Every structure is written in structure tokens, then in C-alpha cells.
């Protein structure tokens, strides 16, 4: 696999979820690793050794496997807010308490919030949703950082931090309802290893929303426009709590439509992060996605 673009993936093999390395349209299992949470529970050095060992394993065509969301077990997804100037401007535009967002953009402490447990995450080709009690839902295309339990960056992936703008705009205390609901967190299938990404701070991020075959919203920005660094965001996340199964931290968006735009069921959202990957999701309703991936509860 030397010189090839690789991605860490979760996939079904004989009906069993496995962790693998995708390269040149072939998936090879990561030896000695039963789950992505187990891999992220190790130090970066140990996890990298496991990943590189996959080069010696027999592979199967990616067309013959089903790719799954790249997180499992107790791994949590968190997100960052107001890390780009455009994001700050958009929040000021929508909010009844406008100075809150101006202040957090300039503050020493970043805005971090919980986004999703692993089992609620959807991946490429799976539906994202709009809340029934929301009138303005938007995609938020973002670079996401995949972090080990030791707080080291293992890799990067693509996130769509789907958000209900009018709910958050009514009152910032409604942020969890605007950000955390069924179908609100999408991650690309692949995690690009950090050692293959020479500079996270110079990556183009683009989004396009298609409706009836026509593009109704599109935009491009760059991670160079982020006010905060990946190291700063990760340090703050790990400062006062542990993540024994690692974490995914989405780094915020610089692409926010105007208040006149909202996602509708039937739309398709395409996100591309240069060097990292792609993510495409159809849009539907919360009613259509609720319970689709709920874990079984033992009684």
C-alpha cells in the first residue's frame, strides 16, 4: 500500500463488522483489532502499528463489502462551533442574543458540544433528517478529527453537522435540540490516517445541495480560515474528561446558507474535504430515520 491513498473503514465481512484499511478499491483487515473503539483506545504509536500491519493481510474488493459508519462502541462524536468568521456572522444573523456568538468567536475557550453516540451516526449514502418542529435546517460541512484515548490525532474524516438554525437562533440554550436528533450526524465511511495528511490547515471544504437534479446551494472554503487549531480544540476536549474509546471532534463550518434556505426531504447533500474524502446523503424526515439503528437493550 506504499504511496496509495488509504482510509480506515468499518465494513461487514461474512455479516460481522470488522476494521479494515481501504486502498486501491481493496479492503484489508487490521489484524488483532475487533472494533474501531478498540483501535482508538490505544496510543497513536500502537494504533499506527496495527494499521500498517494490514498491508500484509489478504484483501477483498470494496465492491464486495458493505461499508459502515466509521465509529462504534463507546466512541463519542463531539463538535466545535463558531470556529470560522462566516459561522460567527451566520449565528449573529439568526440569533436573538447576537453578542453571544461574537464573544465566543474571540474567546480563549472554544465552543465544544456533544453531537452523537456511535450508533446514531449515519454514513455515506444513508439519510440525514430535518426536525418536524424546525423551519430552517442546514448542512454544516466540516473537517472532523479522529482522536485516540491518549488525545493523539489518528486521522481525519468528513462530517455533516446537520443543524436546526431557527431553534438555536431562538435561544442558545436550545443548542442540544438544534444539534442532536435522529439523522443529524453524518460521517464519511473512511478515516484518512494523519500520517498521510501533511497539513490539515490547508484543505478545501466544499458543499453542494441538489434538489430535483439542480444545485440550490453550494460553496467552498478552506481550513486555513479557521480561527482555532486542531491541537487547541483537542486539548480543550480532553482537558477535563477521559475518552477510553477515543473520540471524533468535528472542527466547525465556514459554509452556512442564508436564512432563506432550508433543506427539504428529497434533497441530496454532497460534501468534499480535500485529501480526506467525500460524503453524500439524501435528506428525509426524522420519522423516517428514528430507530433505524437503535441497539438492542438486554432485559
C-alpha positions in Angstrom: 0.0 0.0 0.0 3.0 2.3 -0.1 2.2 5.6 -1.8 -1.5 4.8 -2.1 -4.3 6.8 -0.5 -5.6 4.8 2.3 -8.7 5.1 4.6 -9.5 3.2 7.8 -13.0 1.8 7.5 -15.6 -0.4 9.2 -17.2 -3.0 7.0 -19.3 -6.1 7.1 -17.4 -9.4 6.3 -19.5 -12.5 6.5 -22.1 -10.5 8.4 -19.6 -9.4 11.1 -18.4 -5.8 11.5 -14.6 -5.6 11.0 -12.0 -2.8 10.9 -10.0 -2.6 7.7 -7.8 -0.5 5.5 -9.2 0.5 2.2 -6.6 1.1 -0.6 -6.9 0.9 -4.4 -10.5 -0.4 -4.0 -9.4 -3.3 -1.9 -10.1 -3.7 1.9 -7.7 -5.5 4.1 -8.4 -6.3 7.8 -6.5 -4.7 10.5 -5.1 -7.7 12.4 -5.8 -8.1 16.1 -8.4 -5.4 16.2 -12.1 -6.2 16.9 -13.6 -2.8 16.7 -12.8 0.8 15.8 -13.3 1.7 19.5 -10.6 -0.9 20.4 -8.2 0.7 17.9 -8.9 4.2 19.2 -8.4 3.0 22.8 -4.7 2.6 22.1 -1.9 5.1 21.8 -1.2 6.6 18.4 2.0 4.6 18.0 0.3 1.3 18.8 -2.7 2.1 16.6 -0.5 3.0 13.7 1.5 -0.2 14.0 -1.8 -2.1 13.8 -3.0 -0.2 10.8 0.3 -0.6 8.9 0.2 -4.3 9.6 -2.9 -4.6 7.4 -0.6 -4.3 4.3 0.3 -8.0 4.7 -3.3 -9.2 5.0 -5.3 -10.7 2.1 -7.8 -8.2 0.7 -11.3 -8.3 -0.8 -12.8 -5.9 -3.4 -14.5 -2.9 -1.7 -17.5 -3.6 -4.1 -18.0 -6.9 -2.2 -18.4 -5.4 1.3 -20.8 -3.1 2.9 -19.1 0.0 4.4 -20.4 1.1 7.8 -20.2 4.3 9.8 -16.5 4.7 11.0 -17.3 4.7 14.7 -18.7 2.0 17.1 -18.8 1.0 20.7 -18.4 3.8 23.2 -16.7 6.3 20.9 -18.4 9.7 21.0 -18.8 12.4 18.4 -18.3 16.0 19.5 -18.3 19.2 17.5 -17.0 22.7 17.6 -18.9 25.9 17.0 -18.0 29.4 15.7 -14.5 28.5 14.6 -14.9 30.4 11.2 -15.8 34.0 10.8 -18.7 33.1 8.4 -20.1 30.8 11.1 -19.9 33.6 13.6 -21.7 36.0 11.2 -24.4 33.5 10.5 -25.1 32.9 14.2 -25.3 36.6 14.8 -27.7 36.9 11.9 -30.1 34.2 13.3 -29.8 34.8 17.0 -31.9 37.0 19.3 -28.8 37.2 21.6 -26.3 38.2 19.0 -23.3 39.1 21.1 -23.0 35.6 22.5 -21.5 34.4 19.2 -19.3 37.4 18.7 -17.9 36.8 22.1 -17.3 33.1 21.8 -15.5 33.6 18.4 -12.9 35.8 20.1 -12.8 34.0 23.4 -9.9 31.9 24.7 -12.2 29.0 25.3 -13.8 27.4 22.2 -17.4 26.2 21.9 -17.5 22.4 22.1 -20.6 20.3 22.3 -21.7 16.7 22.3 -23.1 15.6 18.9 -23.8 11.9 18.8 -23.2 8.4 20.2 -21.7 6.0 17.8 -24.8 4.0 17.0 -26.7 7.2 15.9 -24.1 8.2 13.3 -25.1 7.7 9.6 -22.6 7.4 6.8 -22.3 7.9 3.0 -25.5 7.1 1.2 -27.6 7.0 4.3 -30.3 9.6 5.1 -29.9 12.7 7.2 -33.1 14.4 8.5 -34.9 17.6 9.2 -36.8 18.0 12.5 -40.6 18.3 12.3 -40.6 21.3 14.6 -38.0 23.3 12.7 -38.3 25.6 9.7 -34.6 26.2 8.8 -32.4 23.2 8.6 -28.9 23.5 7.1 -25.9 21.2 6.3 -22.7 22.1 8.0 -19.7 20.6 6.1 -16.7 20.1 8.3 -13.3 18.5 8.7 -13.5 16.1 11.6 -10.6 14.9 13.7 -10.4 11.3 15.0 -8.6 11.1 18.3 -7.2 8.2 20.3 -7.8 7.7 24.0 -4.4 9.3 24.7 -5.5 12.5 23.0 -3.4 12.0 19.8 -4.8 12.6 16.3 -5.1 9.3 14.5 -6.8 10.7 11.4 -9.4 12.8 9.7 -12.8 12.3 8.2 -15.7 14.3 6.8 -18.7 15.4 8.9 -22.0 16.9 8.1 -23.1 18.6 11.4 -26.8 19.0 10.4 -28.3 21.8 12.3 -31.7 23.5 13.0 -30.8 27.1 12.7 -34.1 28.6 13.9 -34.2 26.5 17.1 -30.7 27.6 18.1 -31.4 31.2 16.9 -34.4 31.4 19.2 -32.3 30.8 22.3 -28.6 29.5 22.5 -29.7 27.2 25.4 -31.7 25.2 22.8 -28.4 24.2 21.1 -28.7 20.5 22.1 -32.1 20.3 20.4 -30.8 22.1 17.3 -27.8 19.8 17.0 -28.7 16.4 18.5 -31.5 14.4 17.0 -32.1 11.4 14.7 -30.3 11.9 11.4 -28.3 14.9 12.5 -24.8 13.5 12.4 -23.2 12.1 9.2 -19.6 10.9 8.9 -17.8 9.6 5.8 -17.0 5.9 5.6 -13.3 6.5 5.7 -10.8 7.9 8.1 -7.7 9.2 6.4 -4.6 8.4 8.6 -3.0 11.6 10.0 0.5 10.5 8.8 -0.8 10.8 5.2 -2.1 14.3 5.6 0.9 16.7 5.7 -1.1 19.9 6.6 -4.7 19.8 7.9 -4.8 23.7 7.8 -4.7 24.0 4.0 -7.6 21.9 2.9 -10.6 23.0 0.7 -14.0 22.1 2.1 -17.0 22.3 -0.3 -20.7 21.5 -0.2 -23.5 21.2 -2.8 -27.2 20.7 -2.2 -29.1 19.1 -5.1 -32.9 19.4 -5.4 -34.6 17.8 -8.3 -31.3 17.5 -10.1 -30.4 21.2 -9.8 -27.9 22.8 -7.4 -29.8 25.0 -5.0 -26.8 25.8 -2.7 -23.1 25.4 -3.0 -19.9 26.9 -1.5 -16.3 26.3 -0.8 -14.0 27.4 2.0 -10.6 26.4 3.4 -9.5 25.1 6.8 -6.9 28.0 6.5 -9.8 30.3 7.6 -10.3 28.5 10.9 -9.5 30.7 13.9 -8.6 27.8 16.1 -6.1 24.9 15.6 -6.9 21.2 15.8 -4.5 20.9 18.7 -6.3 23.6 20.6 -9.7 22.0 20.1 -8.5 18.5 21.0 -6.7 19.8 24.1 -9.8 21.6 25.3 -12.0 18.5 24.7 -9.6 16.2 26.7 -8.8 18.8 29.4 -11.4 17.7 32.0 -12.6 14.2 30.9 -11.5 10.9 29.5 -12.4 9.1 26.3 -11.4 5.5 26.7 -12.7 4.6 23.3 -11.4 7.7 21.6 -13.5 10.5 20.1 -14.4 12.2 16.9 -14.3 16.0 17.0 -15.7 18.0 14.2 -14.0 21.3 13.8 -16.8 23.7 12.7 -18.0 25.1 9.4 -17.3 28.1 7.3 -20.2 27.4 4.9 -23.6 28.5 6.1 -26.5 29.3 3.8 -28.7 32.4 4.3 -31.8 32.2 6.5 -33.9 32.0 3.3 -32.5 28.5 2.7 -33.6 25.2 4.3 -33.0 21.6 3.5 -36.1 19.7 2.3 -36.8 15.9 2.1 -35.7 14.7 -1.2 -32.6 16.9 -1.3 -29.1 15.4 -1.6 -26.1 16.9 0.3 -22.6 16.4 -1.1 -19.6 17.3 1.0 -15.9 17.1 -0.1 -12.9 17.7 2.1 -9.7 17.9 0.0 -7.3 15.0 0.7 -9.7 13.5 3.2 -12.8 12.2 1.5 -16.4 12.6 0.3 -19.8 12.3 1.9 -23.2 12.2 0.2 -26.5 11.9 2.0 -30.2 12.1 0.9 -32.4 14.2 3.1 -35.6 12.8 4.8 -37.7 13.3 7.9 -36.9 12.4 11.4 -39.9 10.0 11.4 -38.2 8.0 8.6 -34.9 7.6 10.4 -35.9 7.1 14.0 -35.0 3.7 15.5 -33.3 2.5 12.2 -30.0 1.8 14.0 -31.1 1.5 17.6 -29.1 -1.1 19.6 -30.9 -3.9 21.3 -31.3 -3.5 25.0 -31.0 -6.5 27.3 -33.6 -7.0 29.9 
